[in-house]
Amino acid sequence: MNSKTHNRRGHSSVVRVFLTGILCLFLAACSTTRFAYNQLDWIVVWYLNGYFSLDETQEAELRDAVQRNLEWHRRSQLPKYAAFARQVDRDIAGPMTTDLLEQRLDEATGFLDAALRYMLPEVSAFFLMLSDEQIDEFIANLEDDNKELWTDYGGETPEERLERRERAAFKGFKRVFGRLNVEQKTLIRTYMANMHDVSEYWIESRRRWQVDFRDLMIERPPEPEFSERLTALMIDPNRTDDPGYRDKVEENKSVFMEMTVALIGILTDKQRARFSNKMKSFARDFETLSIQES
């Protein structure tokens, strides 16, 4: 389910890089949840090697750091994820409101923040051990990400950008609920047409954040200043956004909430059953993983 409001995820690129494996990767498919989670030390190293050319020592230290964080995450966070999945399953079975949906999204964001805050000391240590060449490589790869994102969600004209946002919304909702019917696609198009086109602001905001991040990596002040500034960049990546852009993002979020609630109201029995089975499967996997030995 992708709002494309371009808020926290929009330009907090390092957050996305480091937490993709921890909070997102193992959600790709219920059938692979347990396997993927138990292999995350290798998966994260493989993933990050797409951004940095790590040497053997760095890879070993990174795997050790991931394992340390996973042990905490497994015991303290996965039971919360299981309870959350079961709660969302119950929510969808009853009447959904925008207030309830926003509450659940805030809870999900809270999970991300909790993991981020816990991992930040390891993230700081990781960046401090990188060479200037590796930092430059990382920044270049982030810019490649910007270009790919613009290709996927941008466009030469507002009409092209709207069409791509619609396709992204169709894809996101299909992943959650299954194949959409004509009525559901029409509903999504109607709401998407009322969202602000913030694509250019979004890319500019990403790049501005990346400049601030690169400046910090080049300067590398001594501790605790380095960690304090990195924490500020990670926890509040939107602090330098233009107020007008933030207002548009909030308005888009409101439209997205209304759209999602309206869509949930016209889900078919088959779609509801699919979603319920997915949530129950996630919950069982999280519960099993939380008590496994690492």
N, C-alpha and C positions, 0 to 999 in steps of 0.2 A: 504494500500500500504506500504509494509515493506521492506526497503532497506537492513536491517541487516548490515548496515555499522558499527554498534556498536560505534557510535560517542557519542553525548551528552547523549543519553538515556542509553548508555552502562553501566555506573557505577554511574550515579547520582541518586542513589536509593532513597534518601529522596525526591528529586524533583519529581520523579515518584509517590511516595507514597502520597505526599500532593497535587499534581495537577491532579491525575487520575480523581478524581471526578469533579474538576473544569473544565478541558479542554478536557477530553476524555470520561468520563462515559456517559454523556448525548448525545454523538455522536453514541452510540451503535445502535440505530435504530430510524428512523424518527418518527415512530408512538409513541415513548415513550419519545421523547426529552423534551417536556414541563413538563411532569409529573416528570421525573428524575431530571431535573434542579430545580424544585420547592421543591423537597424533599432532596436536597443535604446536608442540615445540618445534617439530620439523616443518610443519606447514607455514608457521610464521616466519621462520628463517628463509624458507623458499620464497615466500611472498615479498619479504623485505629485500631479498637479493635482486628483485626487480627494480628497486629504487637505489640500492647501494651495491657496490662491488665489495663484499665483505671478505676478509681473510679468514683462515681457519680458526684463529684465536678468537676473533670477533664473533664468528658463528657459534663457537662453543660457549662463550660468555652469554650470548643472546639466548641460546637454548636453556642455559641454567636460569637466566632471569625469567624466561617464560614459565618454566617449571615452578619456580618459587611463587609467581603470581597465580598460576593455575591452581595451586594447592589452596590458596586463600579463596580464589574464585569458586572452586568446586564446593568447598565446605560452607562458605558464607553467602554466596550469591545464587547458586543453582536452586536451592530450596525456594528462594524468593521467586525465581523465574517460574518454577513449577506452580506455585500458588497463583502467580499472576496469570499464567496460561489458563488455569482452571477458572479463575475469576472472569477472564475475558470470554471464555466459553459460556459461562452463565449469563454474562451481559448480553451477548448476541441473541441468546434464547429469549430474552425479555425485551421490553421497549427500550430502545437506545435514544439518548438525548445528546445534544452537543456538550452539555456540562459533564456528563458521564464520560463521553469520549475524550474530552480534554483532560479529565482527571487521569484516565488510563495512559494517555500520551505523556503526561507529566511524570507518571510513575515510571514509564519506560525510559524517559530521559534521565530520571533519577538513577536508574541502574547504570546507565552510561557514565554519569558523573561520578558515581561511587567507584566504578572500576578505574576511571581516569585518575581520580585523586589518589587511589591506592597505588597505581602504577607509576605515577609521576617521578618518584625518586629513581626508579629503574630507567625510565625514559631519559631523564636528565643525564644519568651516568652513561647511557648508551651514546648520546650525542656528544658528550665530552670526550669520548674515546675515538671519535671519527676524525679523519684528516680533513684538511681544507678541500682536497680534491673530492673526497666522498660527499662533503656538504654541497659542493658545486654540482656534483652528479645528481644528488637528491633534488636540488632546486630545478635543474633542467628536466628531470623526470616529472616533477609536479607541473611544470609548464606544458609538458606533453599531455598530462592529464587534462589541463585546462582546454587544450585544443580538441581532445577527444570529447570532452563534455560539451563543448560548443557545437561540435559536429552532431552529437546525439540530440541536444536539446535547444541549440540555437538555430540560426537561419538568417538568410539575407533579408527577409521581410517579416513583419509582424504576423502575417498569415502563415508563413512557413513555421515560425516559432510556435504558434498556437497549435498547428497540426502535430508538431512533434511532441508538445506537451500532452495533447490528447492521446497520442499513441502510447506515451509513457504511462499515463494514467490507466489506459486500458490494460496494458501489460501488468502493471502493479496490482490492480484489482483482480485480474484473472489469476495471478499467482496465488492470491489469498482465497478467492471464492470459487474459482473455476471459470469456465467459458461464460462470457457475458451475452445476454440476449439483446435484441434491438432496443427494447424499452430502456434497458440499463445503459447502453451506450449513448442513447439520446439524452438521458438524464445527465450523464457525465459531460457530454459536449455542452449542454446548456450552462452548467455551472462553470466549466472551464472558460467559457467565453466571457464570464464576469470577473475573471482574475486579471490582475495587473501583469503586464509583461515586464518582468524585472530581470530578464536574462542578462542584459548588458551590465546592469548594476551588480548583479551577482558575480559575473566574471571579474569585473573591476575590484570588487570586494575581496575575492579570493586572492587576486594578485597583490593587492595592498597588504593583506595579511602575510603573504609569502615574503614580501619585501621586509616587513618587520621581523619575521622569523629568520630570514637570511642575515639581516643586520646583527641579530643576537648571536647567531652561530659564528659569524666572522669575528665579532668582538670577544665572545666567550669570557665574560667577566668572571671573577672568582666567586666561589660559593660564599654566602647563600644567595648572592645577587642573581647568578645565572638561573637557579631553580625558581626563584621568586618571579623573575620576568618570564620564564618559560611557562610557569603556572598561570600567570595572567593571560598569556597568549592562548593557552589551551582552554582554560575555564571560561574566559569571556572573550571569545574571538570576534564578537560583533561590536565591541566597545567603540571602535572608530567609524562605524557605519554612519552614513548620512541619515539624519532623522527622517527625511522624506522616504528613503528606501526602507527603513525600519517600519514606518507606518504602512507602506504598501505590503510588506511581508506579513504584518499582522492582519491586514485586511484579507490577504490571500488565505491565510490560515483559517480565518473565520469562514470563508467560502468553502474551503476544503472540508471543514468540520460539518457544515450543513450538507454538503454533497455526500459525504460518507454516511451520515445518518439517514439521508433520503435513500441512498442506495441500499443500505441494510434493510430499510423498510420494504423493499421490493425484491429481496432475495428469494429465490425459489427454494423449495424444500430440499432439493438436491444440493444446492449451494450451501445451505445452512448445515446440512449433514456433513458435507466435505470439510467445512471450516471447523465444525465441532470435533470431527475425527482428528484433524490436524492439531488442534489445541490439546486434545487429550493425549495424543502421541508425544507431543513436545513435553507435556507435563510428566509423563511416565519416563521419558528419556532423561529429563533433568533430575528426577528423583533417583533414578538408578545411578546416574553419574555422580551425584552428590555423596553417595556412600561407598563408591568404589575406591579401592586403593590406587593411588597415582603411580 
